[in-house]
Amino acid sequence: MADALFWHRVQFAFTIVYHYLFPQLTMGLALLLVAMKGLALYRKDPLWGDLARFWTRIFGINFVVGVVTGLPMEFQFGTNWGRFSQVTGAVIGHTLGMEGVFAFFLESALVGLLVFGDKRLGPRAHLLVAALLCLGTWMSGYFIICANAFMQHPVAYAMEASGRMRLTSFVELMANPWALAAYAHNMMASVVTASFVVCSVSALWVLRARHLPHARKALKLGLAAGLVSCVLVAFPTGDTQAKLVARYQPVALAAMEGRFESGPQAEISVIGQPNIPEKRLDNPIRIPGALSFLAYGTFHSDVKGLDAFPKEEWPTNIEVLYYAFHVMAGLGTMFIGLMGLGNLLRWRGLLERPRFRPFLWLLFFAFPFPYIATTAGWMTAELGRQPWLVFGVMRTADGSSLRVHAGSVLFTLFGFLGLYFVMGLLFVVLILREVGRGPSVTAHAKEEPAAIAPDEVAHA
């Protein structure tokens, strides 16, 4: 209990993981809303308009909870990580400040227009609002990624005699290669999350034989966007990110793959259990040469293992880092297969046939897994950076607030746990109510008979 640094890390980890459950849906859903409203306008199809209004309500609820849960993180830079803020504030303060402007001013105003301005603005102006909101949401995400990228790969700074950093080039900070790669990877992952959520809700409507015209259109959009984004998450965005880790954080790459010995023709470990005391991977299943190729472009490239680095530079929790990376990569691979099969079944007109009902249930229950994958991805990035707050420059142990003791952190952590639990319950109730209501059913959207047999529908 006396280790304040441990509780500082636990509190920030909890708040950021909980908070990011919400922005990843709003960022991806913002893009899909633009697609829905564009299809409604240019195809003159009111069904797409109904779907856009329904998902706008989901977006609004999700956005509000995301903003509220994001506020404590901004304050924790000062309360929990005071020394880090003093040293780096002149650099990352620029990006965090701009994110605040976009998230709390521009986005909030546009969300109000999107939710309440449908009839007042007209279809073209409302589409423009959706597009601007999408742009603002994605720009907000980039500023946050830039701040994190500086911690992963610090650029555009100089150390002053006082021990504090100063910014040398705002353009260089914003064009950090780590930020560009991480941003592309992160945003594609957000579209994956939104696509799975849209597919899940649509599959439920089909299984319950409700809102079928809307469900079929939403499934078509969700499956198509899901397949494209799942592929882009793996390549080129994930591949580029892996090459940057190999170049700038080779010790993290070794830990992620449970690689203890250096050498050429490095294997990818599909499965295995890292044995830290004996410095080996137990029960491994490996693909020879694959890691060398993914990291450096040739099968014969030499990939450093943990034996090439001093032990004090190893990531502080290799086991969790290893499993987080493999959960992320494994789920990402399965997502491509699931979305590929879904598009094939839809294209062949088999998706609603009774014998493929289990696949609809699979789509329905799959929505939590992108959240698990993105959480595992963030854990991979942050645990891989340890024991550094700013990689190679400032250690985590040197960044916490010395005057905030463990008891205070633990007390506020319990407060966050209680508050977020209540907020989570309220969020679930509101979302379930909206899903139960579904899109508005107008005269143009009469219910169509389900392709699933009546007895199947009854069980659904």
C-alpha positions in Angstrom: 0.0 0.0 0.0 2.9 2.3 0.6 4.1 2.3 -3.1 2.5 5.5 -4.4 4.0 5.0 -7.9 2.2 1.6 -8.2 -1.2 3.2 -7.4 -0.5 6.2 -9.7 -0.1 3.7 -12.5 -3.1 1.6 -11.6 -5.4 4.7 -11.4 -4.3 6.1 -14.7 -4.5 2.7 -16.4 -8.0 2.2 -15.1 -9.3 5.7 -16.1 -7.8 5.6 -19.6 -8.9 2.0 -20.4 -12.5 2.8 -19.2 -12.5 6.1 -21.1 -11.3 4.7 -24.3 -14.3 2.3 -24.5 -16.3 5.3 -25.7 -14.1 7.4 -28.1 -13.3 4.4 -30.2 -17.0 4.0 -31.0 -17.6 7.7 -31.6 -14.6 8.1 -33.9 -15.6 5.1 -36.1 -19.3 5.7 -35.9 -18.7 9.4 -37.0 -17.5 8.1 -40.4 -20.3 5.6 -40.8 -22.8 8.3 -40.0 -21.4 10.4 -42.9 -21.9 7.4 -45.1 -25.5 6.8 -44.0 -26.5 10.5 -44.4 -24.7 10.6 -47.8 -26.6 7.6 -49.0 -29.9 9.0 -47.7 -29.3 12.2 -49.6 -27.9 11.0 -52.9 -30.0 7.9 -53.3 -33.1 9.6 -51.9 -33.6 6.6 -49.7 -35.4 7.5 -46.5 -34.4 4.1 -44.9 -30.8 5.4 -44.7 -32.1 8.6 -43.1 -33.9 6.5 -40.4 -30.7 4.6 -39.7 -28.7 7.8 -39.5 -31.1 9.3 -36.9 -31.0 6.1 -34.9 -27.2 5.9 -34.9 -27.0 9.6 -34.2 -28.8 8.9 -30.9 -26.3 6.1 -30.0 -23.5 8.5 -31.0 -24.8 11.2 -28.7 -25.1 9.0 -25.7 -21.6 7.5 -26.3 -20.1 10.9 -26.9 -21.4 12.4 -23.6 -20.1 9.6 -21.5 -16.8 9.7 -23.3 -16.3 13.4 -22.6 -17.2 13.0 -18.9 -14.8 10.0 -18.4 -12.0 11.8 -20.3 -11.9 14.8 -18.0 -10.2 13.1 -15.0 -7.3 12.0 -17.2 -6.5 15.7 -18.1 -6.3 16.5 -14.3 -4.2 13.4 -13.5 -1.3 14.8 -15.5 -1.1 17.5 -12.8 -2.2 15.5 -9.7 -0.6 12.1 -10.3 2.2 12.9 -12.7 3.4 16.4 -11.7 7.1 15.9 -12.4 6.3 14.5 -15.8 4.1 17.5 -16.6 6.8 20.0 -15.4 9.4 18.4 -17.6 7.4 17.8 -20.8 4.5 20.3 -20.5 6.0 22.8 -22.9 6.0 20.1 -25.6 2.9 17.9 -25.1 0.9 20.7 -23.6 0.4 22.0 -27.2 -1.3 18.8 -28.4 -3.3 18.2 -25.3 -4.6 21.8 -25.3 -5.6 21.6 -29.0 -7.3 18.3 -28.3 -9.3 20.0 -25.6 -10.4 22.7 -27.9 -11.6 20.3 -30.5 -13.2 17.8 -28.1 -14.9 20.1 -25.7 -15.8 23.0 -28.0 -16.0 22.2 -31.7 -17.2 18.6 -31.3 -19.7 19.4 -28.5 -21.3 22.2 -30.6 -21.5 20.0 -33.7 -23.0 17.1 -31.7 -25.8 19.3 -30.6 -26.5 20.3 -34.2 -26.3 16.7 -35.3 -28.7 15.4 -32.7 -31.2 18.3 -32.7 -30.8 20.0 -36.1 -32.1 17.4 -38.5 -35.4 19.1 -39.3 -34.1 22.6 -38.9 -31.0 22.5 -41.1 -32.2 20.4 -44.0 -30.5 17.3 -45.5 -27.6 18.9 -47.2 -26.6 21.2 -44.2 -27.1 18.3 -41.8 -24.8 16.1 -44.0 -22.2 18.9 -43.8 -22.6 19.0 -40.0 -22.0 15.2 -39.9 -18.9 15.6 -42.1 -17.5 18.4 -39.9 -18.1 16.4 -36.8 -16.3 13.4 -38.3 -13.4 15.7 -39.2 -13.3 17.3 -35.8 -13.5 13.9 -34.0 -10.7 12.5 -36.1 -8.5 15.6 -35.7 -9.1 15.4 -31.9 -7.8 11.8 -32.0 -4.7 12.9 -33.9 -3.7 15.5 -31.2 -3.9 12.8 -28.5 -2.0 10.3 -30.6 0.8 13.0 -31.1 1.1 13.4 -27.4 1.4 9.6 -26.9 3.8 9.3 -29.9 6.1 11.8 -28.3 6.3 9.5 -25.2 7.0 6.5 -27.5 9.4 8.3 -29.9 10.4 11.7 -28.6 11.2 14.3 -31.4 11.3 18.1 -31.8 12.5 18.9 -28.3 15.6 20.3 -26.5 16.5 20.0 -22.8 17.0 23.3 -21.0 19.5 23.9 -18.1 16.5 23.7 -15.7 15.9 20.1 -16.8 12.7 21.0 -18.6 12.0 20.3 -22.3 11.2 23.0 -24.8 9.6 22.5 -28.2 11.9 23.1 -31.2 9.5 22.5 -34.1 5.7 22.2 -33.9 5.7 20.8 -37.5 8.2 18.1 -36.6 6.2 17.2 -33.5 3.0 16.9 -35.5 4.8 14.9 -38.3 6.3 12.4 -35.9 6.5 9.2 -37.9 5.3 7.2 -34.9 2.3 9.5 -34.6 1.4 9.0 -38.3 1.6 5.2 -38.1 -0.2 4.9 -34.8 -2.9 7.3 -35.8 -3.7 5.4 -39.0 -3.7 2.1 -37.0 -5.8 3.5 -34.2 -8.5 5.1 -36.5 -8.9 2.0 -38.6 -9.4 0.1 -35.3 -12.1 2.5 -34.3 -13.9 1.8 -37.6 -13.6 -1.9 -36.8 -15.3 -1.3 -33.5 -18.1 0.8 -35.0 -18.7 -1.8 -37.8 -18.9 -4.7 -35.3 -21.4 -2.7 -33.2 -23.6 -1.9 -36.2 -23.5 -5.5 -37.4 -24.3 -6.7 -33.9 -27.4 -4.6 -33.5 -28.5 -5.3 -37.1 -28.1 -9.1 -36.6 -30.2 -8.9 -33.5 -33.0 -7.1 -35.4 -32.9 -9.8 -38.1 -33.0 -12.6 -35.5 -36.0 -11.0 -33.8 -37.6 -10.2 -37.2 -37.8 -6.5 -36.4 -36.9 -3.5 -38.5 -35.8 -5.8 -41.3 -35.5 -3.2 -44.1 -33.2 -1.1 -41.9 -31.3 -4.1 -40.6 -30.4 -5.4 -44.0 -29.1 -2.0 -45.1 -27.1 -1.6 -41.9 -25.7 -5.1 -42.2 -24.5 -4.4 -45.7 -22.7 -1.2 -44.6 -21.3 -2.7 -41.4 -20.0 -5.8 -43.1 -18.4 -3.9 -45.9 -16.8 -1.3 -43.7 -15.7 -4.0 -41.2 -13.9 -6.0 -43.9 -12.0 -3.0 -45.3 -11.1 -1.7 -41.9 -10.0 -5.1 -40.5 -7.7 -5.6 -43.5 -6.3 -2.0 -43.1 -5.7 -2.6 -39.4 -3.4 -5.5 -40.3 -1.8 -4.0 -43.4 -0.4 -1.5 -44.0 -1.1 0.3 -40.7 -0.2 -2.6 -38.3 2.7 -3.7 -40.4 4.1 -0.1 -40.4 3.7 0.2 -36.7 5.5 -3.1 -36.2 8.5 -1.9 -38.3 8.7 1.3 -36.2 8.8 -0.8 -33.0 11.5 -2.9 -34.4 13.5 0.2 -35.4 13.0 2.4 -32.3 12.0 0.0 -29.5 13.7 -3.3 -30.3 13.6 -4.4 -26.7 9.8 -4.1 -26.7 9.6 -6.2 -29.9 11.7 -8.9 -28.2 9.4 -8.9 -25.2 6.2 -8.9 -27.3 7.4 -12.0 -29.1 8.9 -13.7 -26.1 12.3 -13.7 -27.9 15.2 -14.1 -25.4 18.0 -14.8 -27.9 19.2 -12.8 -30.8 19.8 -14.2 -34.3 18.7 -14.3 -37.9 15.6 -16.0 -39.4 13.6 -15.0 -36.3 10.4 -16.8 -35.8 7.0 -15.5 -34.9 5.6 -17.3 -31.9 1.9 -18.0 -32.5 1.5 -19.4 -29.0 3.6 -20.1 -26.0 4.2 -19.1 -22.4 7.1 -16.8 -21.5 9.3 -18.3 -18.8 11.2 -15.3 -17.4 13.4 -17.0 -14.7 14.7 -19.5 -17.3 14.7 -17.0 -20.2 12.8 -19.1 -22.6 9.3 -19.6 -24.2 7.6 -22.7 -23.1 5.5 -24.9 -25.5 6.0 -22.6 -28.5 4.4 -22.9 -31.9 6.5 -20.8 -34.3 6.6 -19.7 -37.9 10.2 -19.6 -39.0 11.6 -16.4 -40.5 8.3 -14.5 -40.2 9.4 -12.1 -37.5 12.6 -11.1 -39.5 10.4 -10.5 -42.6 7.8 -8.4 -40.8 10.3 -6.4 -38.9 13.0 -5.8 -41.5 11.6 -7.0 -44.8 13.8 -10.1 -45.3 13.6 -13.6 -43.9 17.3 -13.6 -43.0 17.4 -10.3 -41.0 18.9 -10.4 -37.5 16.3 -9.6 -34.8 17.7 -8.8 -31.4 16.4 -10.8 -28.4 16.2 -9.7 -24.7 19.8 -10.9 -24.2 21.0 -8.0 -26.3 19.8 -5.4 -23.7 20.6 -4.7 -20.0 18.0 -6.2 -17.8 17.1 -2.8 -16.3 15.9 -1.8 -19.8 13.6 -4.8 -20.2 9.8 -4.0 -20.1 8.7 -4.3 -16.5 5.9 -6.9 -17.1 7.0 -9.1 -20.0 4.3 -11.7 -19.4 1.3 -9.3 -19.6 3.0 -7.5 -22.6 3.4 -10.8 -24.4 -0.1 -12.0 -23.9 -1.6 -8.5 -24.7 0.2 -8.4 -28.0 -0.9 -11.9 -29.0 -4.5 -11.3 -28.0 -4.5 -8.2 -30.2 -2.9 -9.9 -33.1 -5.0 -13.1 -32.8 -8.3 -11.3 -32.6 -7.4 -9.0 -35.5 -6.7 -12.1 -37.7 -10.0 -13.6 -36.7 -11.9 -10.4 -37.4 -10.7 -10.5 -41.1 -12.1 -14.1 -41.4 -15.4 -13.2 -39.7 -16.0 -10.1 -41.9 -14.9 -11.9 -45.0 -17.3 -14.8 -44.4 -20.1 -12.3 -43.6 -19.6 -10.5 -46.8 -19.5 -13.7 -48.8 -22.8 -14.9 -47.2 -24.5 -11.6 -47.8 -23.3 -11.4 -51.4 -24.7 -14.9 -52.1 -28.0 -14.1 -50.3 -27.5 -16.7 -47.6 -27.2 -14.5 -44.5 -30.9 -14.8 -43.5 -31.3 -18.5 -44.4 -32.3 -20.7 -41.4 -29.2 -22.8 -41.5 -27.0 -19.7 -41.2 -28.8 -18.4 -38.2 -25.8 -19.3 -35.9 -23.6 -16.9 -38.0 -26.1 -14.1 -37.1 -25.8 -15.0 -33.5 -22.0 -15.0 -33.9 -22.2 -11.4 -35.3 -24.4 -10.4 -32.4 -22.1 -11.7 -29.7 -18.9 -10.5 -31.5 -19.3 -6.8 -30.6 -17.2 -6.9 -27.3 -14.1 -8.4 -29.0 -13.0 -5.2 -30.9 -13.0 -3.5 -27.5 -10.9 -6.3 -26.1 -8.5 -6.1 -29.1 -8.1 -2.3 -28.8 -7.5 -2.5 -25.0 -4.9 -5.2 -25.6 -3.3 -3.0 -28.3 -3.1 0.0 -25.9 -1.6 -2.3 -23.2 1.0 -3.5 -25.8 2.0 0.0 -26.6 2.2 1.3 -23.1 3.8 -1.8 -21.4 6.3 -2.0 -24.3 7.4 1.5 -23.5 8.1 0.7 -19.8 10.2 1.4 -17.8 10.2 4.7 -19.6 7.6 7.5 -19.5 9.4 9.2 -22.4 11.3 6.4 -24.1 15.0 6.7 -23.5 14.7 10.1 -21.8 12.6 9.9 -18.6 11.8 6.9 -16.5 8.4 6.2 -15.1 9.7 6.3 -11.6 10.9 9.9 -12.1 7.6 11.2 -13.4 5.1 10.7 -10.6 4.0 13.4 -8.0 6.0 13.0 -4.8 3.5 14.8 -2.6 0.5 12.7 -3.5 0.8 9.6 -1.2 -0.6 6.1 -1.8 -3.6 6.5 0.5 -4.9 9.6 -1.4 -4.5 7.8 -4.7 -6.3 4.7 -3.5 -9.1 6.8 -2.0 -9.7 8.6 -5.3 -9.4 5.3 -7.2 -12.3 3.9 -5.2 -14.2 7.0 -6.0 -13.6 6.5 -9.7 -14.7 2.9 -9.4 -18.0 3.8 -7.9 -18.7 6.7 -10.1 -17.8 4.9 -13.3 -19.9 1.8 -12.2 -23.0 4.0 -11.9 -22.2 5.8 -15.2 -21.7 2.4 -16.9 -25.1 1.1 -15.7 -26.8 4.3 -16.9 -25.0 4.0 -20.3 -26.1 0.4 -20.7 -29.7 1.2 -19.8 -29.9 4.1 -22.3 -28.3 2.1 -25.1 -30.5 -0.9 -24.6 -33.6 1.4 -24.6 -32.5 2.9 -27.9 -31.7 -0.5 -29.5 -35.1 -1.9 -28.3 -36.9 1.1 -29.9 -34.9 0.8 -33.1 -35.1 3.3 -36.0 -38.3 5.2 -36.6 -40.6 3.1 -38.7 -42.3 5.3 -41.3 -44.7 4.6 -44.1 -41.9 3.9 -46.5 -40.4 1.2 -44.3 -43.1 -1.4 -43.8 -41.9 -4.6 -42.2 -40.9 -7.3 -44.6 -41.1 -11.0 -44.0 -38.1 -12.6 -42.6 -36.1 -15.2 -44.5 -35.6 -17.1 -41.3 -38.3 -19.7 -40.7 -41.1 -18.8 -38.2 -40.0 -21.4 -35.6 -36.5 -20.0 -35.8 -37.8 -16.4 -35.2 -39.8 -17.7 -32.2 -36.6 -19.0 -30.6 -34.8 -15.8 -31.4 
